[in-house]
Amino acid sequence: VPAHVEMMGFMGMGNNPMVGCTVACAVAVAEAFKK
């Protein structure tokens, strides 16, 4: 997962915490499955 996607998720938390957290969590889960 590209780093900028994760950053977008964290920045999204400022505007829309629900969406930002969802993106960040999805990235974290995807990273976990890749390992």
CHARMM-style PDB file with segment names, atoms N, HN, CA, C and O in Angstrom:
ATOM      1  N   VAL     1       0.858  -1.201   0.000  1.00  0.00      PROA
ATOM      2  CA  VAL     1       0.000   0.000   0.000  1.00  0.00      PROA
ATOM      3  C   VAL     1       0.885   1.239   0.000  1.00  0.00      PROA
ATOM      4  O   VAL     1       1.764   1.363   0.852  1.00  0.00      PROA
ATOM      5  N   PRO     2       0.670   2.158  -0.939  1.00  0.00      PROA
ATOM      6  CA  PRO     2       1.499   3.374  -0.994  1.00  0.00      PROA
ATOM      7  C   PRO     2       1.371   4.200   0.276  1.00  0.00      PROA
ATOM      8  O   PRO     2       0.299   4.282   0.877  1.00  0.00      PROA
ATOM      9  N   ALA     3       2.481   4.810   0.674  1.00  0.00      PROA
ATOM     10  HN  ALA     3       3.351   4.744   0.187  1.00  0.00      PROA
ATOM     11  CA  ALA     3       2.491   5.584   1.923  1.00  0.00      PROA
ATOM     12  C   ALA     3       1.511   6.745   1.844  1.00  0.00      PROA
ATOM     13  O   ALA     3       0.903   7.108   2.851  1.00  0.00      PROA
ATOM     14  N   HSD     4       1.348   7.338   0.651  1.00  0.00      PROA
ATOM     15  HN  HSD     4       1.842   7.043  -0.167  1.00  0.00      PROA
ATOM     16  CA  HSD     4       0.476   8.516   0.566  1.00  0.00      PROA
ATOM     17  C   HSD     4      -0.976   8.152   0.846  1.00  0.00      PROA
ATOM     18  O   HSD     4      -1.755   9.004   1.273  1.00  0.00      PROA
ATOM     19  N   VAL     5      -1.346   6.898   0.610  1.00  0.00      PROA
ATOM     20  HN  VAL     5      -0.713   6.206   0.264  1.00  0.00      PROA
ATOM     21  CA  VAL     5      -2.719   6.488   0.921  1.00  0.00      PROA
ATOM     22  C   VAL     5      -2.922   6.521   2.426  1.00  0.00      PROA
ATOM     23  O   VAL     5      -3.956   6.973   2.917  1.00  0.00      PROA
ATOM     24  N   GLU     6      -1.910   6.030   3.161  1.00  0.00      PROA
ATOM     25  HN  GLU     6      -1.069   5.663   2.763  1.00  0.00      PROA
ATOM     26  CA  GLU     6      -2.014   6.031   4.620  1.00  0.00      PROA
ATOM     27  C   GLU     6      -2.066   7.471   5.133  1.00  0.00      PROA
ATOM     28  O   GLU     6      -2.840   7.779   6.040  1.00  0.00      PROA
ATOM     29  N   MET     7      -1.247   8.351   4.558  1.00  0.00      PROA
ATOM     30  HN  MET     7      -0.618   8.101   3.822  1.00  0.00      PROA
ATOM     31  CA  MET     7      -1.251   9.758   4.990  1.00  0.00      PROA
ATOM     32  C   MET     7      -2.607  10.390   4.699  1.00  0.00      PROA
ATOM     33  O   MET     7      -3.120  11.169   5.502  1.00  0.00      PROA
ATOM     34  N   MET     8      -3.183  10.053   3.550  1.00  0.00      PROA
ATOM     35  HN  MET     8      -2.766   9.420   2.898  1.00  0.00      PROA
ATOM     36  CA  MET     8      -4.505  10.597   3.215  1.00  0.00      PROA
ATOM     37  C   MET     8      -5.516  10.187   4.278  1.00  0.00      PROA
ATOM     38  O   MET     8      -6.388  10.972   4.650  1.00  0.00      PROA
ATOM     39  N   GLY     9      -5.395   8.965   4.759  1.00  0.00      PROA
ATOM     40  HN  GLY     9      -4.686   8.328   4.457  1.00  0.00      PROA
ATOM     41  CA  GLY     9      -6.318   8.493   5.786  1.00  0.00      PROA
ATOM     42  C   GLY     9      -6.169   9.286   7.066  1.00  0.00      PROA
ATOM     43  O   GLY     9      -7.157   9.670   7.692  1.00  0.00      PROA
ATOM     44  N   PHE    10      -4.904   9.533   7.456  1.00  0.00      PROA
ATOM     45  HN  PHE    10      -4.102   9.222   6.947  1.00  0.00      PROA
ATOM     46  CA  PHE    10      -4.699  10.275   8.706  1.00  0.00      PROA
ATOM     47  C   PHE    10      -5.128  11.735   8.554  1.00  0.00      PROA
ATOM     48  O   PHE    10      -5.668  12.322   9.492  1.00  0.00      PROA
ATOM     49  N   MET    11      -4.893  12.319   7.391  1.00  0.00      PROA
ATOM     50  HN  MET    11      -4.454  11.842   6.629  1.00  0.00      PROA
ATOM     51  CA  MET    11      -5.335  13.703   7.177  1.00  0.00      PROA
ATOM     52  C   MET    11      -6.857  13.749   7.117  1.00  0.00      PROA
ATOM     53  O   MET    11      -7.476  14.721   7.548  1.00  0.00      PROA
ATOM     54  N   GLY    12      -7.456  12.679   6.574  1.00  0.00      PROA
ATOM     55  HN  GLY    12      -6.952  11.889   6.224  1.00  0.00      PROA
ATOM     56  CA  GLY    12      -8.912  12.609   6.493  1.00  0.00      PROA
ATOM     57  C   GLY    12      -9.545  12.599   7.876  1.00  0.00      PROA
ATOM     58  O   GLY    12     -10.694  13.010   8.041  1.00  0.00      PROA
ATOM     59  N   MET    13      -8.787  12.125   8.881  1.00  0.00      PROA
ATOM     60  HN  MET    13      -7.854  11.792   8.747  1.00  0.00      PROA
ATOM     61  CA  MET    13      -9.324  12.107  10.245  1.00  0.00      PROA
ATOM     62  C   MET    13      -9.669  13.523  10.705  1.00  0.00      PROA
ATOM     63  O   MET    13     -10.614  13.719  11.469  1.00  0.00      PROA
ATOM     64  N   GLY    14      -8.902  14.507  10.238  1.00  0.00      PROA
ATOM     65  HN  GLY    14      -8.134  14.348   9.618  1.00  0.00      PROA
ATOM     66  CA  GLY    14      -9.153  15.890  10.638  1.00  0.00      PROA
ATOM     67  C   GLY    14     -10.494  16.364  10.102  1.00  0.00      PROA
ATOM     68  O   GLY    14     -11.270  16.992  10.822  1.00  0.00      PROA
ATOM     69  N   ASN    15     -10.770  16.059   8.820  1.00  0.00      PROA
ATOM     70  HN  ASN    15     -10.139  15.549   8.235  1.00  0.00      PROA
ATOM     71  CA  ASN    15     -12.017  16.512   8.205  1.00  0.00      PROA
ATOM     72  C   ASN    15     -13.170  15.591   8.589  1.00  0.00      PROA
ATOM     73  O   ASN    15     -14.251  16.045   8.965  1.00  0.00      PROA
ATOM     74  N   ASN    16     -12.918  14.300   8.488  1.00  0.00      PROA
ATOM     75  HN  ASN    16     -12.040  13.931   8.184  1.00  0.00      PROA
ATOM     76  CA  ASN    16     -13.987  13.318   8.702  1.00  0.00      PROA
ATOM     77  C   ASN    16     -13.380  12.125   9.438  1.00  0.00      PROA
ATOM     78  O   ASN    16     -12.887  11.195   8.800  1.00  0.00      PROA
ATOM     79  N   PRO    17     -13.409  12.140  10.752  1.00  0.00      PROA
ATOM     80  CA  PRO    17     -12.733  11.091  11.547  1.00  0.00      PROA
ATOM     81  C   PRO    17     -13.162   9.683  11.168  1.00  0.00      PROA
ATOM     82  O   PRO    17     -12.352   8.756  11.185  1.00  0.00      PROA
ATOM     83  N   MET    18     -14.437   9.522  10.825  1.00  0.00      PROA
ATOM     84  HN  MET    18     -15.095  10.274  10.811  1.00  0.00      PROA
ATOM     85  CA  MET    18     -14.938   8.178  10.507  1.00  0.00      PROA
ATOM     86  C   MET    18     -14.243   7.643   9.258  1.00  0.00      PROA
ATOM     87  O   MET    18     -13.730   6.524   9.257  1.00  0.00      PROA
ATOM     88  N   VAL    19     -14.228   8.442   8.203  1.00  0.00      PROA
ATOM     89  HN  VAL    19     -14.645   9.351   8.203  1.00  0.00      PROA
ATOM     90  CA  VAL    19     -13.630   7.996   6.937  1.00  0.00      PROA
ATOM     91  C   VAL    19     -12.117   7.854   7.094  1.00  0.00      PROA
ATOM     92  O   VAL    19     -11.532   6.872   6.637  1.00  0.00      PROA
ATOM     93  N   GLY    20     -11.493   8.821   7.732  1.00  0.00      PROA
ATOM     94  HN  GLY    20     -11.967   9.619   8.103  1.00  0.00      PROA
ATOM     95  CA  GLY    20     -10.037   8.776   7.897  1.00  0.00      PROA
ATOM     96  C   GLY    20      -9.613   7.537   8.652  1.00  0.00      PROA
ATOM     97  O   GLY    20      -8.643   6.879   8.276  1.00  0.00      PROA
ATOM     98  N   CYS    21     -10.328   7.214   9.710  1.00  0.00      PROA
ATOM     99  HN  CYS    21     -11.116   7.748  10.016  1.00  0.00      PROA
ATOM    100  CA  CYS    21      -9.978   6.044  10.524  1.00  0.00      PROA
ATOM    101  C   CYS    21     -10.207   4.768   9.726  1.00  0.00      PROA
ATOM    102  O   CYS    21      -9.432   3.816   9.821  1.00  0.00      PROA
ATOM    103  N   THR    22     -11.283   4.758   8.938  1.00  0.00      PROA
ATOM    104  HN  THR    22     -11.913   5.531   8.861  1.00  0.00      PROA
ATOM    105  CA  THR    22     -11.574   3.567   8.134  1.00  0.00      PROA
ATOM    106  C   THR    22     -10.443   3.305   7.152  1.00  0.00      PROA
ATOM    107  O   THR    22     -10.005   2.167   6.988  1.00  0.00      PROA
ATOM    108  N   VAL    23      -9.970   4.373   6.495  1.00  0.00      PROA
ATOM    109  HN  VAL    23     -10.326   5.297   6.629  1.00  0.00      PROA
ATOM    110  CA  VAL    23      -8.880   4.229   5.521  1.00  0.00      PROA
ATOM    111  C   VAL    23      -7.621   3.746   6.229  1.00  0.00      PROA
ATOM    112  O   VAL    23      -6.960   2.819   5.761  1.00  0.00      PROA
ATOM    113  N   ALA    24      -7.287   4.374   7.359  1.00  0.00      PROA
ATOM    114  HN  ALA    24      -7.824   5.127   7.739  1.00  0.00      PROA
ATOM    115  CA  ALA    24      -6.074   4.013   8.086  1.00  0.00      PROA
ATOM    116  C   ALA    24      -6.145   2.563   8.552  1.00  0.00      PROA
ATOM    117  O   ALA    24      -5.163   1.825   8.469  1.00  0.00      PROA
ATOM    118  N   CYS    25      -7.323   2.162   9.045  1.00  0.00      PROA
ATOM    119  HN  CYS    25      -8.120   2.761   9.113  1.00  0.00      PROA
ATOM    120  CA  CYS    25      -7.477   0.780   9.528  1.00  0.00      PROA
ATOM    121  C   CYS    25      -7.397  -0.199   8.361  1.00  0.00      PROA
ATOM    122  O   CYS    25      -6.807  -1.271   8.495  1.00  0.00      PROA
ATOM    123  N   ALA    26      -7.977   0.152   7.235  1.00  0.00      PROA
ATOM    124  HN  ALA    26      -8.457   1.023   7.127  1.00  0.00      PROA
ATOM    125  CA  ALA    26      -7.933  -0.731   6.069  1.00  0.00      PROA
ATOM    126  C   ALA    26      -6.494  -0.925   5.610  1.00  0.00      PROA
ATOM    127  O   ALA    26      -6.100  -2.030   5.237  1.00  0.00      PROA
ATOM    128  N   VAL    27      -5.706   0.157   5.638  1.00  0.00      PROA
ATOM    129  HN  VAL    27      -6.026   1.055   5.942  1.00  0.00      PROA
ATOM    130  CA  VAL    27      -4.296   0.069   5.256  1.00  0.00      PROA
ATOM    131  C   VAL    27      -3.561  -0.834   6.229  1.00  0.00      PROA
ATOM    132  O   VAL    27      -2.769  -1.680   5.813  1.00  0.00      PROA
ATOM    133  N   ALA    28      -3.813  -0.663   7.527  1.00  0.00      PROA
ATOM    134  HN  ALA    28      -4.456   0.024   7.865  1.00  0.00      PROA
ATOM    135  CA  ALA    28      -3.133  -1.472   8.541  1.00  0.00      PROA
ATOM    136  C   ALA    28      -3.475  -2.946   8.358  1.00  0.00      PROA
ATOM    137  O   ALA    28      -2.599  -3.804   8.473  1.00  0.00      PROA
ATOM    138  N   VAL    29      -4.731  -3.244   8.078  1.00  0.00      PROA
ATOM    139  HN  VAL    29      -5.442  -2.547   7.985  1.00  0.00      PROA
ATOM    140  CA  VAL    29      -5.141  -4.638   7.878  1.00  0.00      PROA
ATOM    141  C   VAL    29      -4.482  -5.207   6.623  1.00  0.00      PROA
ATOM    142  O   VAL    29      -4.007  -6.343   6.628  1.00  0.00      PROA
ATOM    143  N   ALA    30      -4.452  -4.422   5.554  1.00  0.00      PROA
ATOM    144  HN  ALA    30      -4.838  -3.499   5.549  1.00  0.00      PROA
ATOM    145  CA  ALA    30      -3.831  -4.888   4.311  1.00  0.00      PROA
ATOM    146  C   ALA    30      -2.352  -5.178   4.539  1.00  0.00      PROA
ATOM    147  O   ALA    30      -1.830  -6.177   4.044  1.00  0.00      PROA
ATOM    148  N   GLU    31      -1.679  -4.315   5.281  1.00  0.00      PROA
ATOM    149  HN  GLU    31      -2.103  -3.503   5.684  1.00  0.00      PROA
ATOM    150  CA  GLU    31      -0.260  -4.525   5.585  1.00  0.00      PROA
ATOM    151  C   GLU    31      -0.087  -5.817   6.367  1.00  0.00      PROA
ATOM    152  O   GLU    31       0.836  -6.587   6.098  1.00  0.00      PROA
ATOM    153  N   ALA    32      -0.958  -6.060   7.324  1.00  0.00      PROA
ATOM    154  HN  ALA    32      -1.708  -5.435   7.542  1.00  0.00      PROA
ATOM    155  CA  ALA    32      -0.846  -7.256   8.164  1.00  0.00      PROA
ATOM    156  C   ALA    32      -1.019  -8.512   7.311  1.00  0.00      PROA
ATOM    157  O   ALA    32      -0.312  -9.498   7.521  1.00  0.00      PROA
ATOM    158  N   PHE    33      -1.943  -8.492   6.359  1.00  0.00      PROA
ATOM    159  HN  PHE    33      -2.518  -7.692   6.189  1.00  0.00      PROA
ATOM    160  CA  PHE    33      -2.183  -9.676   5.533  1.00  0.00      PROA
ATOM    161  C   PHE    33      -1.024  -9.923   4.569  1.00  0.00      PROA
ATOM    162  O   PHE    33      -0.753 -11.067   4.205  1.00  0.00      PROA
ATOM    163  N   LYS    34      -0.329  -8.836   4.147  1.00  0.00      PROA
ATOM    164  HN  LYS    34      -0.549  -7.906   4.443  1.00  0.00      PROA
ATOM    165  CA  LYS    34       0.793  -9.011   3.226  1.00  0.00      PROA
ATOM    166  C   LYS    34       1.937  -9.757   3.897  1.00  0.00      PROA
ATOM    167  O   LYS    34       2.687 -10.475   3.236  1.00  0.00      PROA
ATOM    168  N   LYS    35       2.073  -9.588   5.218  1.00  0.00      PROA
ATOM    169  HN  LYS    35       1.464  -9.005   5.755  1.00  0.00      PROA
ATOM    170  CA  LYS    35       3.150 -10.271   5.943  1.00  0.00      PROA
ATOM    171  C   LYS    35       2.685 -11.658   6.298  1.00  0.00      PROA
ATOM    172  OT1 LYS    35       3.430 -12.420   6.914  1.00  0.00      PROA
TER     173      LYS     35
END
